[in-house]
């Protein structure tokens, strides 16, 4: 029996997923959650075999939760469901040791098959999402530019970012200007939008 944890904030979709999986032989739902913040504590308590996570959860996004699960409950494998075809998200997911990555509109039989395969130690990646990622190329931003842009996306002013990263305010502004230029953006807000859509920034 494969023990499955589901995390999806849309109530109707979560209930549909639970009903679907419960009809399958050999799959058992042990938890259904609506917040990403509850994933690790619940997994620590219940020790599921597979966590099926929405990529865009309140509290903690699915990919961040997957990385935390890998550290805290390494025997629990994760499968991410996404409605967002942002190429960078697959790269983030793989870096977080995600075992499966599928669109939300996947065929129900394909989803249940993926859960079984992930539980068996396989990696299951949707081919179209994989191709989109290969075609998109890597992020043009340096690690520091991405870090500064991420903090700006979270609403922090340059002075606060400078204090947090132990940089001068001028250096932070230079990183932001550089990021805007590399992304061919009109301004900082536009740069954040472009980077977020490409999956180069964490979801808020």
N, C-alpha and C positions, 0 to 999 in steps of 0.2 A: 504493500500500500504506500503510495506517494503522498506525503502530507504537504498540503499547499496553504500558503498564506497569501491572501489577496489584499492589495492596497490600491484603492481607486476612490477619488473623492466624489465622483458623480454617482449619486445613490442608485439610480435606475440601472446604469451600466454595471455597477458593482454587483447588484442583485442578479442581473442577467448572467454575469460571469460565474457567480457562485452557483446558480441553478444549472448552468451548462456543465460545469466541472463535476458537480455532484451526481449528474446522470452517468458519468463515465466510470466504468469498472477500473478499480485500481487507483483512483484518485480520491483524496479526502480533503475537504476544506477544514482547516483547524483554526483559522482566524480571518476575519474580514475587517479591514481598517479604512478610514477615510482621511487620515493624516499621516504624512511621512514621518513625523516626529515619534509616532507610536511603533514604527516598524522594528527597530532594534530591541527595545524593551520586550515587545511581544515575542519576537523570535528567540530571545534569550530564555524566555519562560517556557515556550512551547516547542522549540527546536524543530521547525518545519524542514522538509527536504528541499522545497522550492518556494521562492517568494516571487509572485507575479506582481510587478509594480508599475503603476502609471508613471510616466516620465515627469509629469507636471503635477506634483502633489503639494498641498499647502503644508507649511511647517518645514519640511525637508523634501527636496525634489527626489525623484526616484533614483537618479544616478548617484547622487550624494549618499542616499540611504544604502544603495548597493555597495558602495565602497566601505561604508561603516559595517555593513553585514559581513563583508569579506574579512574584516578585522576581528569582529566580535563573535560571529557564528560562521566560521569558514566552511563548515559542512553544508550550510544552506546555500544552494545555488540560486541565482537570480535571473529572471526573465523580464525584460522591460517591454511595456506596450506603449506605443507612441502614435499620436495623431499628427505629429510635427515632423515633416520630412527634412529637418535641418541636418545637413551632412555632418557637421561637427559633433552632433550628439552621439553618433555611433562611435566616433573616436573617444569621446569622454567615457562612454559606456564600457568600451573595451579596456580602457585604462583603469576603470573601476572594477575590473574582473567580472563583468556581466557575462553570463553564459548564453543568454538568448536576447534577441532584439527583433520585435515584430510590430507591424502596424496594427492599430486597434481594429481595423476592419478585416483582419485576417479571417479566413474560414474557420469556423468553430472546431472542425476536426483537425485542422492544421495546428491550432493553438493547443489542443489537448495532446496531440502527438509531440509538439515542441516541449511541453511540460515533461512528458515521459523521457524524451531524449536528453533534456537538460539534467533531469534527475539521474540519468544513467552516465552522466559525465561528458556528454557531447556539447558542442557549441552550435546554436541554431540562429543564423542571421538571415533576415529577409533579403533575397537577392537584389531587389530593386533599391533598397536602402543601402546595400553594400556598394552597388554600382554608382549611386549618387555620391557617396562618400569618396570613392576613388576619383570621380570626375571633378570634385570640388577643389582639390589641392589643399595643402596645409595652411594654417593661419599665418598671415604675414607679420603678426605682432610678436614682439619678444615677450618673454615671460613677465618681465617687469611692466611693459606697456599693458599687457593683458590684466595684470594684477591691479594697476592703477585704474584702468577702465572699468574693471569689475567693481571697485569701491565707489567710483563715480556713479555707476549704474545703481548702486544701492543707496544713492542720495548723499554721499559724503562730499563735503567741500574740499578743495585742494589743500587748505590748511590742515584739516583733520587727517586727510590721506597722508600728508607729509609727516605729521606727528606719528601716525600709526606705523608707517614704513621707515621711519628714521631718515627722512629725506628733507631737503629744503622745499619750500612752496614753489620756488622757481623751477626746480628739477621736476616736480610733479606736473607743473604746467607744460614743461617741455615734453614729457612723456605723453600727455594728453594731445598736444599739438601733433606729435609724431604719429600717434595712433589715428588721428583724424586724417592726416595726409596719406598714410598707408592704405586706409580703407576708402580713399576717395570720397570722404564724407563731407557734408556741408558744414557741420559743427560737431560738438561733443555729443549732443543728443542723437544726431544722425549716426555717428560712429557707434554708439551703444546699440542702436537699433540694428545696424548691419552686423555687428559682432554677435549679437544675441540670435539673430535669425540664422547665422552660420553655425551656431552651436559653440562659439568660442568663449561665451560667458555662461556662468552658472545661472540657472533659472532662479528667480526670486520667489 
